[in-house]
Amino acid sequence: MIRRTGFCHALRKISYFLPLALFACALVIVHNELKIHGLDEIMANLQATPRLQVLAALALTVLNYLVLAAYDWLALRFTGHADIPLPKMIAAALLSYAISNNTGHAWAAGGSVRYRFYSKWGVPGWDILKISLFQAITYLLGALTLGLIGSLLLPLFLPPSNSQPAIIHWITAICALSLAGYWLAVLLWRRPIRLQGFELCLPSATMTSWQTLVACVDVVLSSWVLWVLLVGKLELGFAGFLVVFVVAQVIGVISQVPGGIGVFESGFLWLLSDSIDQDEHLFVVGALLLYRAIYYFVPLMLAGLGLIGNELYARRPMLTAAADNLGRLLTAVLPQLYSVLLLLAGGILLLSGSIPTNPDVMDWLRDIVPLPVMELSHLTGSLAGLLLIFLARGIRLKIDTAWHGSVILLSIGILASLLKGFDWHEALVLTLILLLFIPCRGHFSRPSSLWHMPFSRYWLAMIALILATTVWLGFFAHRDTAYAHELWWQFSTEGSAPRFLRATLLLAVITSCYILFRLFGVAQPFTLRKPDADELDEAQRLIAQGSDCQGFLALLGDKYLFWSAKRSAFLMFTTISQYWIAMGDPIGEPREFEELLWQFREQADHYGVATVFYQVNEKLLPVYLDLGLSLFKLGEEAKVDLWEFSLKGKQRESQRGALNKFTKLNYRFEILPGPDVPAILPRLQRISDDWLSGKRTQEKGFSLGFFDPTYLCRTPIAVVKDDKGQIRAFANLWQTDNREEISIDLMRYDQDSPKGIMDYLFTELMLWAQSQQYRWFSLGMAPLAGLERRPLAPLWHKIGNVIFDLAGEFYHFEGLYAYKAKFAPSWRPRFLAAPAGLSVPLILLSIARKIAGGWIGIFGNRSHGSSHSIDT
């Protein structure tokens, strides 16, 4: 099992870099295919493309995206949600496809966008997942069908002298076997497919036929967008062109490179390489570049504007209500938007430094700008572009020094653009980006170090792609220049190739130095190890100084501790696949909390996982939103106001009754300090074992206490003794030094004790805490309590209320709430902060499994031994 797990983990790691490797292969193919053309030829061909053809391609793109909406139309009918208005459905489909067409794992990316819309329209999360799967299968049906037809017909359109590429035979086999298997399942398999509680029915043969038809029309229309740019320029007929297009697109989809960029183009050129002459080849290259811009980039840009407009429209009451709401919205949006702008600015400077400048401009410029200044400006511009790409990550993380560095580098880039070749277009774009940055200083206020800034594998891959593309473009543009060692030292206004070589060397040196610094000079990622006794002592001092007793859960020792740089604050967390789950809010010095949360997220990013925060209160909700998380109400914490606590009144009748009953039985209540606990541990152990046996349950963890001698010795113990001095019940105490709050965690009692002994313990403990001038007594959280029951309440509230009402077979939600409610507490909301999307139910299930100690703990037990889940 260990070997298998290790192999799967290694395979998953390799799969992360597979798209990067395929992109590199595609780059090699593109380079070989384009070596017969000069960069100036390609640019001239692009400029000579008739506007009518470009407009026709744009019109076909619009038509094709409307056809894409038919995917959603079929999927909604398949899942039983045909009542969603057509305009809304089309808008959601267009936005999601514009984004998913440009990303890898397109079905997942499109699904997250659809979740944003469909969940508001009453479509359950599981059905949105079914819709995404249905659409992915629909596209595959069309692509596989046309791929099979295309791979069978392609040899008919190849010259007789050419041998058939081996990949064509593989595509034929894959498409045929996949289609045959799926159609057999549709025709013969009648039962629903169940996977871990998820149920999916295969569509009918009629629906499958419609899926295939719509997908085929989609693929044909998308091919027309490229074909219209080649009309009259190729001798190859449309039938042969369609075959090549479909096969190239299937290769691009299989690669999982975002948008198939580079892979589709290289496959298309490779398949046509022996069927077209040099002039036709140049037209194909220009058409592919225009096709990428028209079919992919233009819809993506419009989708981005559409999403921003939708968010502004959805938040229009907040925006008109108060200016600070606009500030919060900008805080959430600007880091992501501005990081993309910096990537754009850096990429522009790098690409500009790789290609030759206009000779006419250089002739004019050399009379104004000295040659050393021109050479230095070229190097400076390339270096500024590289640093801007790295700083984009800092802007995404809202680091203050990243903003200062971006402003400085953008200013340098503007000056360098003008001095190295008077590229005013480039300088204008950089100026606009700079003007957007200057007034937004307040949105980038994290006092963090750029040297310790984390880079996830996705960011590193993106930076590698940009640098690889830049270097390739430079060598491609200067490939006619014969290499000589003297090039490195040639300085002249016409020396574009030497300037490119020097800039490339500078970029390679700076990048290598940074990588070495990251490897040897920066602290390694946080080491996952459970705290020892000294670390728990240090944590206990901070917990006692706080005002929230929840931090005492850290003393269980079953969670990792993540400390701030000054070790004045920490988080406790556990790990599951793909997530680090923090238990509650940070503990310690409040001024350290925001930076600590960001550092926690960044360290999780080092490990390639996301962060989740369980049972957080309302104080830090803005910070969790800034981290890019969504909030889900878990329930409410019950807190008794001890300053107003009294046994008077009808509401306190049960507490008075318990107090009188056990006083007459000569039972007494005592508080035993930590040093006295070891002597009574054997008796506490017997009570605990008896309690667990009687309740037919097992020890819990994570958010609930369990019997551990070391843990119990760290806190005072409240005990109830009978008339013979024998301990019959106990609970360990959580107390803050400032007497702001007191609570209990582990509570157990002898099964032979008189009924109501825990009511007696609670009553005596509250009276004692009141006499010690404590402010609040926390009874812990009542899960799923306080969720809205209104018709327009969020979907999560509706699901939670159903569980609250019907899940008594596994957990006494309603009884637990009723027991805590009889103490007339104040109710404080508790939230889950987690990444939005379809993963939330799985996250909650994983947390429940952590707490219960496994699936048996969830479904096989009906009571928990903690004040946070008091058994009624």
C-alpha positions, 0 to 999 in steps of 0.5 A, a space after each residue: 500500500 505504501 509503495 502504491 501510495 508513493 507511486 501515485 504521489 510521484 505520478 501526480 507530481 510528474 503530471 503537474 509538469 507534463 503540460 510544461 513538457 508538452 509546451 516545450 515540445 510544441 515550441 520546438 515544432 513551431 520553431 522548425 516550422 517557422 524557420 523558413 520565415 522571417 519575423 518581418 514577413 510574418 508581421 507584414 502578412 498579418 497587417 495585410 490580412 483583409 479587414 473583411 476576413 477578420 470581421 467574418 472571423 469575429 462574426 463566426 466566433 460569436 455564432 460559435 459561442 452561441 452554439 456553445 450555450 447549447 451545451 448548457 441547454 442540454 445539460 440543464 435539461 438532463 439534470 432537471 433544471 430547464 426552468 432557468 431563463 434562456 438569457 441567464 443561461 446563455 450569459 453564464 455559458 458564454 462567460 464560462 466557455 470564454 474562460 475555460 477555453 483558455 485554461 487547462 482542465 477546462 471542465 473544472 475551470 468552467 464549472 467554478 464559473 457556472 457555480 458562481 451563477 447557477 448556485 444563485 439560481 437554485 441549482 444544487 452543488 451536486 447538479 452543477 458538478 453533473 452539468 460540468 461532467 455532462 458538458 465535458 462528455 459532450 465535447 469529447 463525444 464530438 471531438 472523438 467522433 470527428 477525430 475518428 472520421 478525421 484520422 480515417 480520412 486524413 490519409 486521403 488528403 496526404 500526398 501519396 509519397 508521404 507516409 502516415 504519421 504513427 500518431 494518426 493510427 493511435 488517434 484512430 484506435 483511441 477514438 474508436 475504442 472510446 466511442 464504442 465503450 461509451 455507446 455500449 454503456 449508454 445502450 446497455 447500462 441502466 443502473 445509476 453509477 454511484 461513487 462515494 455517495 455521488 449518483 450519476 445516470 447515463 443519458 439516453 441514446 437520444 440525448 447522447 445523439 443530441 450531444 454528439 450533434 451539438 459538439 460536432 457543429 461546435 467543432 465545425 464552426 470553430 474550424 470555420 473561424 480559422 478557415 475564413 482567414 485562409 480562404 483563397 490562400 490554400 489549394 487544400 479543400 475544406 474537407 481536408 482542412 477540417 480533418 487536419 483541424 480536428 486532429 490538431 484540436 484533439 491533440 491540444 485538448 489531450 495535452 491539457 496545456 492551457 487553451 492548447 496554446 502552442 500545441 494546437 498550432 504546432 500540431 496543425 503546422 506539422 500535419 500540413 507541413 508536406 501538403 502546402 508550399 512555402 507561400 501557403 505556409 506563411 499564410 497559415 502561420 499568420 492565420 493561426 496567430 489571428 485565430 488565437 487572438 480572435 477565438 481565444 483572447 478576445 472572448 477572454 478579455 470580454 469575459 473578464 469585463 463581463 465578470 467584473 461588471 456582473 460583480 459590480 451589478 450584484 453588489 450595487 446596493 453595497 456600492 451605493 450604500 457606503 464608500 467603504 464597501 467599494 474599498 472592500 470590493 477593490 481590496 478583493 479584486 485589485 491584487 488579482 487584476 494588478 498581478 495580471 497587469 504586471 505580468 503583461 508589462 513584464 512580458 512586453 518588456 521581455 518580448 520587446 528586448 528580444 526582437 529587432 527594433 525598427 531600423 529607421 527609428 534607430 537611424 533617427 535616434 542615434 543622433 539624439 541618444 548616445 550609444 552607451 545609453 541605448 545599450 544600457 537602456 536595452 539591458 535595463 528594460 529586459 531586466 525590469 521586465 524580468 523583475 516585474 514578472 517576479 513582483 507580480 506574485 508579490 502584488 497578488 499577495 498585497 505586499 507593500 514593497 512589491 507596490 513600491 518596486 512595481 512603481 519604480 520598475 514601471 517608470 524605469 521600463 517607460 524610460 528604457 522603452 523610449 531610449 532603446 528604440 523610441 517604442 512609444 506604443 510600449 511606453 504608452 501601455 506601461 504608462 497606463 499601467 503605472 497610472 493605475 498603480 499610483 492611486 492604489 497604494 493603500 490596497 497593498 499594505 502587507 509588511 512582508 519580505 519579498 525574499 520570503 515570498 512563495 512561488 507555487 508550481 503554477 507560478 513557476 511554470 508560468 514564469 518559465 513559459 514566459 521566459 522560454 517564449 521570450 528566448 525562443 522568439 529572440 533566437 527565431 528573430 535573429 536566426 539569420 545572424 551567423 553566431 560568432 564570439 565577437 557578437 558579445 562585444 559588438 556595440 552599434 545601433 544596428 546590433 540587435 542580435 548582440 543586444 539580445 544575446 547580452 540581455 539573455 545572458 543577464 536574464 539567465 544570470 539574474 534568474 539563476 542567482 535568484 534560484 540559488 538564493 531561494 535554495 540556499 539563502 531562504 528558509 525552507 518550507 515549514 516542517 510538519 511536526 507535532 509540538 513537543 512539551 516545551 512548545 506546548 508550554 510556550 503556546 499555553 502562555 499565549 492561550 492564557 493571555 487571550 480572551 477565547 478559550 478555544 485555543 486550549 485545543 492546541 494543548 491536545 498535541 494532535 495538531 501542528 502549530 504554525 508560529 509567527 516570525 516573532 513567536 507571539 502568535 500561532 495557528 493550530 492545524 491539521 492536514 488532509 489531502 490538498 488542504 491544511 485545515 486550521 482550527 479556529 482563529 489565530 491565538 496570541 498578539 492580535 497585531 500579528 494575526 493578519 500577517 500570520 494568516 498570510 504566511 500560513 497560506 503561503 507555506 501551504 502554497 509551498 506544499 501545493 495545498 489550499 487553506 481552510 479555517 474551521 470555526 472562526 468568529 466574525 472578528 477576522 472575516 475581512 482577512 479571510 475574504 482577502 485571502 480569497 476564501 468564501 464564508 459558510 456559517 457552521 452554527 452558533 457558539 453559546 456563551 453565558 453572561 456570568 455577570 447576569 447569571 442567576 438561579 432565579 426564575 422559572 427558566 432556571 428551574 432545572 438548575 435549581 432542582 439539580 443543585 438542591 437534589 445533589 446537595 441533599 445527597 451530600 455531593 460536593 463540587 471541587 476545583 483541583 489545580 493541575 499539580 493535584 491531577 496526577 494523583 486522581 488520574 487512575 480514577 478519571 481513567 476508569 470513569 472515562 472508559 466506563 462512559 465511553 463504553 456506556 455511550 458506545 462511542 470512541 474518542 474524538 479529536 481535532 475540535 473536541 478533547 480526548 482523554 490524555 493524561 498529559 493534556 489533563 495535567 495542564 488544566 485544572 479539573 472540576 470534580 463532583 464527589 459523592 458522600 463518600 468522597 469518591 469522584 463521580 464526574 469531572 471536567 477539565 477547565 479552560 481559563 483565561 488570565 484576564 477572566 474574560 472567558 471560562 469553559 470546559 472541554 472533556 466531561 465524563 461521569 460515572 454511569 451509575 451516578 444519579 441522573 442530572 449530575 452534569 446539570 449539577 456540575 455545570 451549575 456549580 461551575 458557573 456559580 464558582 466562575 461568577 464568584 471569581 469574576 469571570 465574564 463569560 462561560 462558553 458552552 461551545 458551538 451548536 452545529 447548524 444552529 442559527 441558519 436562516 429558514 427563509 425561502 431566499 436564504 443561501 443554498 448552504 443554509 437550506 442544506 444545513 437546516 435539512 441536516 439539522 432537522 433530519 440527522 438525529 440518527 447520527 448526531 443530536 443536533 436539535 437536542 444539543 441546541 436545546 440543552 445549551 439553550 436552557 442556560 439562556 446564552 448569547 449566541 455568537 456565529 461561527 464560520 467555515 472559511 474555505 475555497 468556494 466551489 464544489 469542494 466545500 461538502 467534501 471539505 466538511 466531510 473530511 473535517 467530520 472524519 478527522 473529528 470522529 476518528 474515521 468513518 465508523 466514528 461518524 456513522 457508528 456513534 451517536 454522542 460525543 464526550 465534550 462540552 462542545 457536544 453535550 449529550 442530552 
